[in-house]
Amino acid sequence: MRHLLKTAAVLGAALIFSCNAFAQTAPSPEVLKDLAPTGKLRAAINYGNNVLAQKGPNGEPRGISVDLAAALGKRLGVPVDYVQFEAAGKAFDALAEGTVDVGYIAIDPVRAAKADFTAPYAIIEGTYMVMKDSPLKDVGDVDKPGIRIGIGLASVYDLYLTRELKHAKLERAKVGGASAGIPVFLEQKLDAAAGVRQALDAYAKDHPEVRVMPGAFQQIRQAMTTPKGRPAGLAYLKVFVEEMKASGFVAASLKNSGMGEVTVAPAEK
């Protein structure tokens, strides 16, 4: 309880600092038109990555994505509509179609063709999980002929490994998500499952027959995202993200989520 109160106090202090900074820069009509064209901020919340969003005791959205959306809505002076998705691919499709106004999606060049990104606010690792007795010891061992990897459909690590792997084959789950590659890995008796470290670690904690590799095949840069063609909104979001990192808001929110160690991205130069 003492730890929870201390964490809540840190997050509250960061929020107060941020709100004070917000009062100094009122959003222009162009910014409001870009970020809240319907009169409210429609924020895509992706439960497929539990580092970014979780469901509370009553099913309510929580986590860094929700905290950032709430802070941004307060800054803009508009209510927030949390539009919930079970995978990043679905959340990104909504962004690309313009049915949501902001999202919390990993930066990738394929996605950048359909949406615009801020600098990252957090960095997480993409890695592999294997059976405990697997001969594969590190991420460099995986890209070999005959190796098959379970992976979540349309995840950022799916996009990345599709480009980067030379020999190993990806076996995609029908859904996306940070741990979506685990069921297909187990059902098809594959050589590895690819995913976000925190999600793989959580599974391995309760399943001693598997282990998560210590290295990472990818540094996943989580950023705020908005549909193409909203330049004023994008510029505003870029400043907002830098303020949230500098104030300690991002660090406090990530700590409060209880998802383990997550790196706050450095300031954009």
N, C-alpha and C positions, 0 to 999 in steps of 0.2 A: 504494500500500500504506500509506504514511504517513497519507494522508487517511482510509482505511478504519479504521486502528487508532485514530486520533484520534476519529472518529465513534463507533466502538464503545465507546471509553472514556467519551464523553459520555453515551451511552445507558445504559451500566453504572452510572455515577454517579447518573443520574436514577432508575434502578431501585432502587439502594441507598437513596436518599433516600426513595423511595416506600414501600419495604418497611418502613423504620423508622417511617414515619407509620402504616402499616397495623397494626403491632404495638400501637399505642395504642388501636385501636378494633376489638375482636373482633366479628364478625357475630353478631347474635342468631339464635335458632332461627327466628323469623319471616322474617328475611332469607334464611337458608339454604333455607327452604321455598319462597320465591319465586324465588330465583335458581338453585337447584340441587335441584329437586324429585326428580330421579332419582338424586341422590348425586354428580352431576358437572355442570359448567357446559357446557351445549350452546350454543356460540357460532356464529352464522351468519356465514360468511366469504364476501363478495361479490367475485368476481373480475371482475365487470362494470365496476368502477371501479378502474383500476390505481393510482390515488392511494392507495386504501385497502388493497388486497391484491394480492400478486403470487405467482407460483409460483417457488419456488427451483430450483436446478439439478437436483434429484431429484424435482421436483413437489411439494415440501413448501410449505405456506402460509407466507407471510411478509408483513410490512408492519404499519402502524399498528393495523389491526383485530386481527391476531394478537398483537401486543405488548400491547395493552390487555387482551385476553382472558386472556393468560398472567398478567399482573399481577393481574387480578381473581381468577382461580382461585387464585393464591398467597395473596391476601388472605383468600379464603373458606376456604382449606384443602381444596379439592376439585380433582380432575383436570379437565382441559378437553377436551371433544370438539369438534373443529373441523369443523362441518358446512358443506360447501362448495357454493357456488352460482355460476352463471355470469352472473347478472343480479340487480339489486336487487329487481325485481318478485317473483322467485321466493323470495329471501331474506325479503322482507316477508310474503309469503303464509305462510311457515313460522312467522314471528313471530305473525301474526294467528291462526293455528291453534294456537299454543302447543306446537309440536313442537320449537322451540328456545327458549332462555331469554333470550339477549341477541343484539342485532344492531347493525350499524353502518350506519345508514340516514339519508338526508337528511330533514330535517324538512319536512313538507308537511301542510296542513290535511286533505286527503283521507285520508292515512295516519293522522293523529292520531285519527280516528274508530275505528280498530281496534287501535292500539298506543300506548304511552306513551313519551315522549322525555325525555331529559335536555336540558340546555343543550348547544349545539354545542361540540365540541372542535376542529374545524377548519372553515375556510371556503374553498371552491373556487369557481371561476367557470364558469358556463354561457355558451357563446358559439357563434358560427357559423364554419364554414369554407365558402369559395366558390372557384370557379375563379379563377385569377390575373387574368384579363381581365374578371371580372364587374363590372358597373356598380355593384353593391352595395358600398359602402365601409365602412359602420359598422352596428351592430346596429339603429339607428333607421331604416335604409333597408329593412329586410327585411319588415316587416309592411305589405305592399301587395297589392292585388288581382292575382291571377295568379302570385304567388310561391309556390313549393312547396319544402318543407323536409323533408329526411330526418331521422328521429329514432328512437331506441331505444324499443321498446315498454315502457310502464309505468315509464319512468325518471322521476326527479323533474322533469327539464326537460320531459318529455312532459306531466306533470300541470300544470306551471306554464304552459307555452305554450298548452295546451288552454284554460286559463282566460283568458289574457291577450291572445292574438292576436285581432285584429279582422278581418283581411282575408286574410293568408297561410294556406295550407293545409298541414297536416302529413301526411307520407307515412310511415307507421310500418313499421319493420322487423319481422320476425316474432319477433325476440328483443330483449332489452334490452341495455344496456351502454353504457359511456362513449363508445365509438366505433361503436356499432351503426348509427348513421345514415349512416355513410360509404358502405357498399356500396350501399344503396338510392339515395343521392345520385348515385353514379357510374353505376349500372345504368340508372336512369330519367332521367339527365341533368337532375337537379333544380337549383334555383337555389342551395340552401345545405344544409349538414348541421349539425345542432345537436348539441352534446355538451360534455363536460368539456374545459376548455382544454388540460390536459396531454396528454390522449389525442389531440386534434386536432393539437396542436403536434408530437407524435411522428410522426404520419402525414405532416404537411406537411414535416417535416425531410427526408424521403426522396422527396418528390413535389413538385418545384418548380412543377408546373402548378397547384397550389392554394395558397391563403393563408388564414390564420386572422385573423379580425377583432380589432382591438386592444381594443374595448370588450366589455362583458358584458351579457347580457340578464337575468342572475340571479346573485345571490350564494347559492350552495348551502351550507346549514348542516348539516354532518355531525355526527350525534349518536349516542349510544348509545340503544338501544331495547329495550323489554321488553313482553311481552304485557299486555293490559289485565287489571285485577284483581289486580295484584301490588304493592300500595302500599308495603309494607316494602322490597321489592326496588328499586322505583323510587326511593324516598328515598335508599337506600344508593348507588345508581348515580349520583345527582345529586351527592352529596358526592365520590364516587370520581372523577368526571370533573373536578371543580374541583381536586382534589388533583393529578391527573395533568397538568393545564395549569400549575398554579402551580409544581410541582416541576421543570418543564423536560422531563418524560418525553415528552410529546406532541411537543414541538419536536425532541427528539433522535431519536425514532422516525421522524418524517416526513423528517428530514434523512438518516437512515440508509437509508431506502427508495430514495433516488436518483430520486425522481419530480419533481424541480425545486422551485421555490419554492411552498410551501403555507402559507397563513396560519393560525396558531394562533388560535382564537377567544378573545376577551377573557373575563375572569372574569365570571361571572354576578352581577348586582347584585340 
